[in-house]
Amino acid sequence: MNRNTTRIHDKFEFWSVADCACELCQFYRGKKRPCPLEVCCCADIKDEAIRREQAATIALTGGVFASSEGSVA
């Protein structure tokens, strides 16, 4: 019997918005020193993470968002 019994429990799926924070970037030099890059090196990853989190929020709420304005019917 030669079976593959290897299991990966914490398999990476995708980046979150928190993973794309500027403070975690390799080019981050502190609050007082601006970023040396003209374009964020992980902008495409950050956009994808935002899209995934918005889609998850819409799926959880059923597409209904609470309004910040108090409307009375």
KOLZANU-265898 format. One record per atom (N, C-alpha, C): x, y, z; atom name; residue number from 1. Coordinates in steps of 0.001 Angstrom, whole numbers, plus 500000, padded with zeros to 6 digits. Each point is the difference from the previous one (the first is absolute). Layout:
BEGIN
R, X, Y, Z, CA, NUM
...
% end
This chain:
BEGIN
R, 500839, 498812, 500000, N, 1
R, 499161, 501188, 500000, CA, 1
R, 500877, 501242, 500000, C, 1
R, 499868, 500766, 498980, N, 2
R, 500810, 501199, 499905, CA, 2
R, 499069, 501191, 499795, C, 2
R, 499510, 500536, 501079, N, 3
R, 499050, 501106, 499924, CA, 3
R, 500668, 501303, 500405, C, 3
R, 499500, 501065, 499416, N, 4
R, 500485, 501324, 500385, CA, 4
R, 499195, 500466, 501206, C, 4
R, 500631, 500061, 501152, N, 5
R, 499299, 500358, 501232, CA, 5
R, 500374, 501395, 500504, C, 5
R, 500672, 500779, 499162, N, 6
R, 500405, 501345, 500403, CA, 6
R, 498811, 500945, 499917, C, 6
R, 499766, 500741, 501056, N, 7
R, 498921, 500981, 500023, CA, 7
R, 500560, 501364, 500371, C, 7
R, 499532, 501002, 499325, N, 8
R, 500395, 501362, 500319, CA, 8
R, 498813, 500658, 500692, C, 8
R, 500151, 500343, 501269, N, 9
R, 498885, 500516, 500776, CA, 9
R, 499783, 501495, 499811, C, 9
R, 501046, 500780, 500004, N, 10
R, 499872, 501455, 499843, CA, 10
R, 500458, 500409, 498604, C, 10
R, 499269, 499556, 499007, N, 11
R, 500356, 500287, 498624, CA, 11
R, 499683, 501461, 499677, C, 11
R, 500979, 500714, 499420, N, 12
R, 499810, 501409, 499648, CA, 12
R, 499001, 500111, 498863, C, 12
R, 499029, 500937, 500142, N, 13
R, 499005, 500179, 498957, CA, 13
R, 500134, 501353, 499309, C, 13
R, 500030, 501087, 500763, N, 14
R, 500123, 501326, 499405, CA, 14
R, 500391, 501001, 501074, C, 14
R, 500459, 501169, 499556, N, 15
R, 500398, 501073, 500907, CA, 15
R, 498767, 500718, 500539, C, 15
R, 500091, 500536, 501206, N, 16
R, 498947, 500837, 500551, CA, 16
R, 500444, 501462, 499904, C, 16
R, 499079, 500917, 500246, N, 17
R, 500332, 501426, 499956, CA, 17
R, 501022, 500329, 501089, C, 17
R, 499880, 499354, 501153, N, 18
R, 500949, 500235, 501097, CA, 18
R, 501415, 499558, 499627, C, 18
R, 500115, 498980, 499145, N, 19
R, 501318, 499537, 499562, CA, 19
R, 500681, 501007, 499083, C, 19
R, 499226, 500899, 499395, N, 20
R, 500538, 500972, 499040, CA, 20
R, 500231, 501374, 500628, C, 20
R, 500087, 500065, 501304, N, 21
R, 500225, 501273, 500685, CA, 21
R, 501387, 500545, 499674, C, 21
R, 500103, 501304, 499897, N, 22
R, 501281, 500636, 499665, CA, 22
R, 501079, 499685, 501029, C, 22
R, 499612, 499847, 501268, N, 23
R, 500973, 499732, 501046, CA, 23
R, 500695, 498648, 499808, C, 23
R, 499402, 499092, 499246, N, 24
R, 500578, 498683, 499767, CA, 24
R, 500824, 499936, 498718, C, 24
R, 500004, 501076, 499250, N, 25
R, 500707, 500040, 498720, CA, 25
R, 501511, 500058, 500215, C, 25
R, 500736, 499381, 499102, N, 26
R, 501467, 500009, 500117, CA, 26
R, 500585, 501378, 499726, C, 26
R, 499247, 500885, 499350, N, 27
R, 500488, 501339, 499680, CA, 27
R, 499552, 501049, 501022, C, 27
R, 499214, 499591, 501016, N, 28
R, 499502, 500936, 501021, CA, 28
R, 501163, 500507, 500835, C, 28
R, 500072, 501334, 500155, N, 29
R, 501124, 500595, 500733, CA, 29
R, 499545, 500802, 501217, C, 29
R, 498770, 499905, 500378, N, 30
R, 499505, 500720, 501164, CA, 30
R, 499000, 501072, 499605, C, 30
R, 499313, 500536, 501008, N, 31
R, 498965, 500999, 499751, CA, 31
R, 500558, 501328, 499510, C, 31
R, 501173, 500378, 500451, N, 32
R, 500552, 501307, 499661, CA, 32
R, 500720, 500015, 498656, C, 32
R, 500335, 498822, 499483, N, 33
R, 500701, 499917, 498714, CA, 33
R, 499057, 499393, 498966, C, 33
R, 499719, 500699, 498925, N, 34
R, 499041, 499494, 499008, CA, 34
R, 500517, 498772, 499255, C, 34
R, 499090, 499290, 499411, N, 35
R, 500338, 498804, 499235, CA, 35
R, 500814, 500401, 498773, C, 35
R, 501075, 499280, 499696, N, 36
R, 500819, 500348, 498844, CA, 36
R, 499377, 499594, 498660, C, 36
R, 498959, 499195, 500040, N, 37
R, 499381, 499521, 498766, CA, 37
R, 498919, 500963, 499525, C, 37
R, 499907, 500202, 498697, N, 38
R, 498934, 500838, 499444, CA, 38
R, 498694, 499227, 499924, C, 38
R, 500086, 498691, 499753, N, 39
R, 498831, 499126, 499932, CA, 39
R, 500205, 498880, 501015, C, 39
R, 498967, 499719, 500783, N, 40
R, 500082, 498957, 501023, CA, 40
R, 500342, 498656, 499349, C, 40
R, 500958, 499290, 500580, N, 41
R, 500442, 498735, 499419, CA, 41
R, 498964, 498888, 500161, C, 41
R, 499070, 500153, 500911, N, 42
R, 498980, 498961, 500177, CA, 42
R, 498593, 500543, 499744, C, 42
R, 499866, 500982, 499128, N, 43
R, 498697, 500597, 499712, CA, 43
R, 499038, 498986, 499397, C, 43
R, 500474, 499153, 499092, N, 44
R, 499124, 499011, 499387, CA, 44
R, 499539, 498952, 501011, C, 44
R, 500881, 499612, 500923, N, 45
R, 499631, 499040, 501037, CA, 45
R, 499003, 500634, 500963, C, 45
R, 500227, 501281, 500338, N, 46
R, 499099, 500707, 500896, CA, 46
R, 498610, 500160, 499373, C, 46
R, 499936, 500308, 498701, N, 47
R, 498718, 500125, 499304, CA, 47
R, 499238, 498678, 500013, C, 47
R, 500713, 498912, 499767, N, 48
R, 499374, 498676, 500026, CA, 48
R, 499491, 499662, 501399, C, 48
R, 500771, 500343, 501041, N, 49
R, 499581, 499738, 501382, CA, 49
R, 498755, 500811, 500357, C, 49
R, 499955, 501259, 499560, N, 50
R, 498823, 500845, 500257, CA, 50
R, 498784, 499419, 499297, C, 50
R, 500178, 499564, 498739, N, 51
R, 498891, 499428, 499244, CA, 51
R, 499478, 498731, 500674, C, 51
R, 500904, 499147, 500474, N, 52
R, 499586, 498761, 500673, CA, 52
R, 499254, 500288, 501302, C, 52
R, 500499, 500958, 500786, N, 53
R, 499349, 500301, 501275, CA, 53
R, 498639, 500660, 499792, C, 53
R, 499870, 500850, 498969, N, 54
R, 498700, 500595, 499694, CA, 54
R, 499015, 498934, 499530, C, 54
R, 500470, 499059, 499185, N, 55
R, 499140, 498920, 499522, CA, 55
R, 499547, 499116, 501162, C, 55
R, 500898, 499750, 500940, N, 56
R, 499642, 499196, 501171, CA, 56
R, 498981, 500722, 500864, C, 56
R, 500149, 501319, 500140, N, 57
R, 499053, 500785, 500784, CA, 57
R, 498632, 499994, 499351, C, 57
R, 499962, 500142, 498685, N, 58
R, 498723, 499984, 499283, CA, 58
R, 499349, 498632, 500127, C, 58
R, 500788, 498933, 499912, N, 59
R, 499461, 498646, 500130, CA, 59
R, 499437, 499756, 501400, C, 59
R, 500669, 500519, 501020, N, 60
R, 499533, 499794, 501376, CA, 60
R, 498750, 500805, 500323, C, 60
R, 499901, 501203, 499431, N, 61
R, 498853, 500841, 500310, CA, 61
R, 498863, 499819, 499014, C, 61
R, 500207, 499219, 498965, N, 62
R, 498958, 499800, 499006, CA, 62
R, 499816, 501213, 499106, C, 62
R, 501021, 500833, 499887, N, 63
R, 499932, 501176, 499136, CA, 63
R, 499316, 501187, 500640, C, 63
R, 499653, 499907, 501294, N, 64
R, 499315, 501088, 500689, CA, 64
R, 500995, 500699, 500917, C, 64
R, 500127, 501303, 499837, N, 65
R, 500889, 500784, 500840, CA, 65
R, 499173, 500957, 500840, C, 65
R, 500391, 500172, 501239, N, 66
R, 499319, 500946, 500879, CA, 66
R, 500363, 501418, 499578, C, 66
R, 499018, 500838, 499904, N, 67
R, 500231, 501386, 499615, CA, 67
R, 500448, 500795, 501219, C, 67
R, 500898, 500955, 499782, N, 68
R, 500464, 500827, 501104, CA, 68
R, 498964, 501069, 500339, C, 68
R, 499092, 500258, 499067, N, 69
R, 498946, 500992, 500253, CA, 69
R, 498806, 499298, 500626, C, 69
R, 499447, 500582, 500992, N, 70
R, 498843, 499414, 500669, CA, 70
R, 498718, 500290, 499242, C, 70
R, 499566, 499072, 499160, N, 71
R, 498769, 500204, 499247, CA, 71
R, 498864, 499266, 500686, C, 71
R, 498876, 500657, 500107, N, 72
R, 498835, 499417, 500650, CA, 72
R, 498960, 499742, 498919, C, 72
R, 499515, 498768, 499944, N, 73
R, 499021, 499640, 498966, CA, 73
R, 498598, 500300, 500433, C, 73
% end
